[in-house]
Amino acid sequence: MVKTLFSTADGSPSNIRISTNAETNKVQAEFTIDHALAGIPTQLTLRFGDVDLPIWGRGVFADDKRFYAIQNASNPSTASDPITTTELALWTNGTARSSAPRLSDADLCGCEYLTWGFWAANLEYADGRVDQISLAPWVAGEIAGLANIQGMTGSATYTGHVIGTVVANGIQHTALGNLSYSMNFDNPAASSGAIGNYDGGNYALSGMALSAAGAGHKFSGTLNGTDVTAAGRTGTFTGSFMSGGGDNAAEMGGQMLITGTNYQSAGIFAARKTSAP
């Protein structure tokens, strides 16, 4: 069994797609992901649920904060390495709050428009390799076009949380932390943020750049450890602003990757706008 970290392929937000159908109470999702930081050049397209069957199927939708799905039977998952067995499950944080590690409600994003949760998998490959994944986080929301974000002015502050998988000295665990970010829409490169107490370490976020991603947009930047625990650790963050309530940038979510000596982490962040001009 390989201790493996995953990230969305090329950091594009369109590589995480979730569709729901309130009429049939179904959900369908497709994740295009890469093995991250583990030295294994495998890309996977994982397919969950279905939205078309009016009877019990492979997913259940209650509302935008509560849904669940298992592997799609009619449209199987694929990988660049042949898969012989695929067992998948995806759920929102609101579906089973006890599934998340201990984190007080005050620390969670409290986001109204984006949705986040976890996925798990048992993947067996033709070469005998096995990947077992539990509590791998995901985040999704409505994403506006690049022009909509570039047309915004002023600044805004976002607060929320980060959650991810850590492999440290060969031991894997789940870590949590807090996120704050000050976005300068007039000059995105001047934006900055901080991750606090993630696996005991603190990080600075900087260098945001905006770019197109399909019909939407994405942003990217770098992160660096700022205290003794995170000293020497570096990484990247990639994400998008999420629309809601008439605001094209009401919330923000995405992924982060961190590397250091005998240390690797991949996770997600979710944050809501808490102040604006």
Backbone torsions as a table, in degrees:
resi	resn	phi	psi	omega
1	MET	NA	136.7	-178.4
2	VAL	-103.6	129.9	171.5
3	LYS	-76.9	111.6	-168.0
4	THR	-126.0	139.6	173.0
5	LEU	-108.3	145.8	-177.5
6	PHE	-121.7	152.4	171.9
7	SER	-145.5	162.2	176.4
8	THR	-66.1	141.5	-179.4
9	ALA	-59.1	128.4	179.9
10	ASP	52.7	16.3	176.2
11	GLY	71.0	10.1	-177.5
12	SER	-78.7	129.7	178.9
13	PRO	-63.9	-23.6	179.8
14	SER	-70.3	-8.3	178.1
15	ASN	-82.7	-1.2	168.5
16	ILE	-119.5	108.6	-177.3
17	ARG	-124.6	127.2	179.0
18	ILE	-129.8	128.2	178.3
19	SER	-122.5	143.1	178.0
20	THR	-127.6	156.5	179.3
21	ASN	-135.2	103.6	-177.2
22	ALA	-67.8	-26.0	-178.7
23	GLU	-69.8	-38.6	179.8
24	THR	-102.8	-1.2	-179.1
25	ASN	57.3	44.0	-177.7
26	LYS	-122.0	163.2	176.5
27	VAL	-138.7	145.5	177.7
28	GLN	-136.5	139.0	-179.0
29	ALA	-140.8	151.0	174.3
30	GLU	-137.8	122.1	178.0
31	PHE	-112.2	123.1	171.4
32	THR	-105.2	111.6	-170.4
33	ILE	-133.8	161.7	176.2
34	ASP	-118.0	151.2	163.4
35	HIS	-63.2	123.1	-177.4
36	ALA	-106.9	130.7	168.7
37	LEU	67.6	5.3	-175.8
38	ALA	-105.0	-0.9	177.7
39	GLY	75.5	17.4	-179.9
40	ILE	-114.8	112.4	-173.8
41	PRO	-81.2	62.1	-178.7
42	THR	-111.7	128.8	172.1
43	GLN	-111.3	137.3	-178.3
44	LEU	-126.0	145.4	168.2
45	THR	-116.2	107.0	-176.3
46	LEU	-99.3	130.8	-176.1
47	ARG	-119.3	128.3	-176.7
48	PHE	-119.7	145.0	165.8
49	GLY	67.3	-166.0	174.9
50	ASP	-161.6	155.1	-178.9
51	VAL	-119.2	-3.3	-170.0
52	ASP	-101.3	-27.1	-175.2
53	LEU	-74.6	129.1	180.0
54	PRO	-82.4	5.3	178.8
55	ILE	-120.3	176.7	-180.0
56	TRP	-53.7	126.4	-176.8
57	GLY	-130.8	-131.5	-173.4
58	ARG	-107.2	8.5	178.8
59	GLY	-158.3	155.3	-179.9
60	VAL	-130.2	129.0	-179.8
61	PHE	-117.0	121.2	173.7
62	ALA	-99.5	-53.1	174.3
63	ASP	-159.8	-175.9	-173.5
64	ASP	-64.3	-16.5	179.8
65	LYS	-105.1	-5.4	-177.4
66	ARG	-138.0	101.4	172.5
67	PHE	-152.8	164.8	-173.1
68	TYR	-150.2	145.9	177.3
69	ALA	-152.8	152.1	172.2
70	ILE	-117.1	-173.6	-173.4
71	GLN	-61.5	142.7	177.1
72	ASN	-75.2	125.1	-176.7
73	ALA	-84.1	-34.0	-174.9
74	SER	-84.4	-21.4	-179.5
75	ASN	-131.6	80.5	-169.9
76	PRO	-63.7	158.2	174.7
77	SER	-68.0	155.7	-179.3
78	THR	-132.6	163.9	178.8
79	ALA	-152.8	158.4	176.6
80	SER	-68.8	-22.3	169.0
81	ASP	-105.9	136.0	-175.8
82	PRO	-58.7	133.0	177.0
83	ILE	-102.7	134.1	177.1
84	THR	-101.2	-28.3	-180.0
85	THR	-138.9	132.3	178.7
86	THR	-132.9	119.8	173.2
87	GLU	-127.1	122.6	-173.5
88	LEU	-131.4	152.3	170.6
89	ALA	-150.0	142.0	179.1
90	LEU	-136.4	137.5	177.7
91	TRP	-152.1	158.2	178.1
92	THR	-86.7	157.4	177.1
93	ASN	-60.5	-34.6	-179.4
94	GLY	-70.8	-15.7	-179.8
95	THR	-74.6	-37.9	-177.8
96	ALA	-147.3	84.9	-176.4
97	ARG	-59.9	-29.6	-178.7
98	SER	-69.9	-12.7	-179.3
99	SER	-73.6	-22.6	-179.7
100	ALA	-83.9	149.0	174.3
101	PRO	-60.6	165.7	-176.4
102	ARG	-59.6	121.8	176.7
103	LEU	-156.8	121.6	-176.2
104	SER	-65.5	153.8	179.9
105	ASP	-57.7	-31.2	-179.4
106	ALA	-65.2	-24.5	-178.2
107	ASP	-87.3	-21.7	-178.5
108	LEU	-73.7	158.9	-176.4
109	CYS	-56.6	-40.6	-172.6
110	GLY	66.5	27.9	-174.9
111	CYS	-69.8	141.5	-178.8
112	GLU	-94.9	-30.2	-170.1
113	TYR	-109.2	-41.9	176.1
114	LEU	-80.0	162.0	178.2
115	THR	-128.4	142.5	177.3
116	TRP	-138.3	161.6	-178.8
117	GLY	-175.4	-150.2	-174.5
118	PHE	-134.5	159.2	169.7
119	TRP	-136.5	156.4	179.9
120	ALA	-138.5	154.3	-176.6
121	ALA	-155.8	151.0	166.0
122	ASN	-124.3	110.5	-176.8
123	LEU	-118.2	123.6	177.6
124	GLU	-115.2	129.7	-175.6
125	TYR	-103.1	160.2	-178.1
126	ALA	-62.1	-26.1	179.9
127	ASP	-83.8	5.3	178.4
128	GLY	93.5	-7.7	179.3
129	ARG	-72.0	145.7	179.9
130	VAL	-129.0	131.1	171.1
131	ASP	-112.2	125.0	173.5
132	GLN	-119.2	120.0	-174.5
133	ILE	-120.8	131.5	174.5
134	SER	-134.2	141.9	178.9
135	LEU	54.9	40.4	170.1
136	ALA	-79.3	125.1	-173.7
137	PRO	-84.9	155.6	173.6
138	TRP	-142.1	160.6	176.0
139	VAL	-145.7	142.0	-177.4
140	ALA	-149.7	155.8	177.8
141	GLY	-173.4	178.5	177.5
142	GLU	-78.1	130.6	-174.1
143	ILE	-117.5	124.6	179.1
144	ALA	-79.0	166.0	177.7
145	GLY	-70.6	160.5	-178.3
146	LEU	-58.7	-40.9	-178.0
147	ALA	-61.5	-34.0	179.2
148	ASN	-64.4	-39.8	-179.8
149	ILE	-75.3	-41.6	179.7
150	GLN	-65.7	-23.4	179.5
151	GLY	-81.5	-4.7	-179.8
152	MET	-82.8	152.4	-179.3
153	THR	-129.4	167.3	178.4
154	GLY	83.2	-159.8	-177.6
155	SER	-136.6	163.6	178.9
156	ALA	-153.5	151.1	177.9
157	THR	-110.1	137.0	179.1
158	TYR	-120.9	140.4	176.1
159	THR	-133.3	146.2	-179.1
160	GLY	-177.8	-143.7	-175.3
161	HIS	-139.7	164.9	171.5
162	VAL	-125.1	147.3	176.3
163	ILE	-147.4	137.3	-176.8
164	GLY	-161.9	178.4	177.2
165	THR	-102.1	135.6	180.0
166	VAL	-120.0	136.6	168.0
167	VAL	-117.9	107.6	-177.7
168	ALA	-122.4	120.2	-178.4
169	ASN	52.8	38.0	176.5
170	GLY	81.6	0.0	-179.6
171	ILE	-109.0	132.3	-175.3
172	GLN	-103.5	138.0	176.1
173	HIS	-155.4	170.5	177.9
174	THR	-99.7	137.5	-178.7
175	ALA	-126.0	155.3	-178.9
176	LEU	-134.3	159.1	177.3
177	GLY	-166.9	179.2	179.9
178	ASN	-106.4	151.3	179.7
179	LEU	-127.4	135.7	168.1
180	SER	-134.0	140.9	-177.1
181	TYR	-146.0	133.3	176.7
182	SER	-108.8	109.7	-176.3
183	MET	-96.4	126.4	175.5
184	ASN	-103.7	100.4	-176.6
185	PHE	-70.4	-24.6	177.2
186	ASP	-72.5	-31.1	-178.4
187	ASN	-146.6	81.6	-175.8
188	PRO	-52.3	-34.3	-178.6
189	ALA	-63.7	-20.7	179.7
190	ALA	-88.1	1.1	179.0
191	SER	-73.2	156.4	179.4
192	SER	-155.2	161.9	-179.8
193	GLY	-158.7	-177.5	-178.7
194	ALA	-148.5	144.0	170.3
195	ILE	-111.0	125.9	-176.5
196	GLY	-113.4	135.7	173.1
197	ASN	55.7	39.5	174.1
198	TYR	-86.1	111.6	-176.0
199	ASP	54.4	33.4	178.1
200	GLY	86.0	-1.9	-177.4
201	GLY	-116.3	158.7	178.7
202	ASN	-116.6	146.6	-175.6
203	TYR	-138.0	149.5	172.7
204	ALA	-104.6	137.5	177.7
205	LEU	-109.0	135.0	-178.0
206	SER	-155.0	172.4	171.8
207	GLY	74.1	34.4	-177.5
208	MET	-63.5	135.5	173.6
209	ALA	-129.3	135.7	178.0
210	LEU	-97.7	143.0	176.7
211	SER	-153.5	165.0	177.5
212	ALA	-75.9	150.0	175.9
213	ALA	-145.6	94.8	-173.1
214	GLY	62.7	-131.3	177.8
215	ALA	-83.6	-4.7	-177.8
216	GLY	-111.8	-144.1	-179.0
217	HIS	-145.0	167.5	169.7
218	LYS	-146.6	159.6	172.5
219	PHE	-124.5	157.9	180.0
220	SER	-149.0	156.0	179.2
221	GLY	-168.0	-171.6	-176.6
222	THR	-117.3	159.2	174.5
223	LEU	-135.0	150.0	-178.3
224	ASN	-142.4	140.1	177.0
225	GLY	-65.5	141.2	-175.3
226	THR	-122.0	2.6	178.4
227	ASP	-133.5	-177.9	-175.9
228	VAL	-61.8	-43.1	-177.8
229	THR	-61.8	-40.9	-176.1
230	ALA	-99.2	10.9	-177.5
231	ALA	-56.8	130.5	178.3
232	GLY	84.4	-7.1	178.8
233	ARG	-86.7	137.2	179.2
234	THR	-134.5	169.4	178.9
235	GLY	179.1	-166.1	-179.4
236	THR	-135.0	157.4	169.3
237	PHE	-131.1	142.6	-179.4
238	THR	-139.6	136.1	-179.6
239	GLY	-170.2	-162.6	-179.6
240	SER	-148.5	156.5	169.2
241	PHE	-81.5	141.7	-177.6
242	MET	-106.9	136.6	-177.3
243	SER	-84.4	154.2	173.7
244	GLY	171.1	145.4	177.0
245	GLY	62.0	28.7	-179.1
246	GLY	81.3	5.5	-179.9
247	ASP	-113.6	118.8	-179.1
248	ASN	-69.3	-13.7	-179.2
249	ALA	-132.7	46.7	-178.0
250	ALA	-68.3	-32.5	-178.0
251	GLU	-144.4	171.5	178.6
252	MET	-141.8	145.2	179.0
253	GLY	-154.2	158.2	179.9
254	GLY	172.3	-158.9	-176.1
255	GLN	-122.7	158.7	175.3
256	MET	-135.6	148.0	177.3
257	LEU	-129.9	132.8	-178.0
258	ILE	-130.2	137.2	174.9
259	THR	-131.3	151.4	176.3
260	GLY	-164.8	-174.2	179.4
261	THR	-65.7	117.4	-177.4
262	ASN	53.6	34.1	-175.8
263	TYR	-146.2	130.0	175.6
264	GLN	-142.3	143.7	177.7
265	SER	-149.7	143.0	173.2
266	ALA	-135.7	132.2	-178.3
267	GLY	-160.9	-170.6	-179.3
268	ILE	-125.6	161.1	172.0
269	PHE	-129.3	151.5	178.1
270	ALA	-144.5	129.3	-175.8
271	ALA	-148.1	150.1	178.2
272	ARG	-115.7	155.0	179.0
273	LYS	-71.1	123.7	-178.9
274	THR	-112.4	-13.7	173.7
275	SER	-154.7	148.4	-179.6
276	ALA	-153.2	158.0	179.8
277	PRO	-64.1	NA	NA
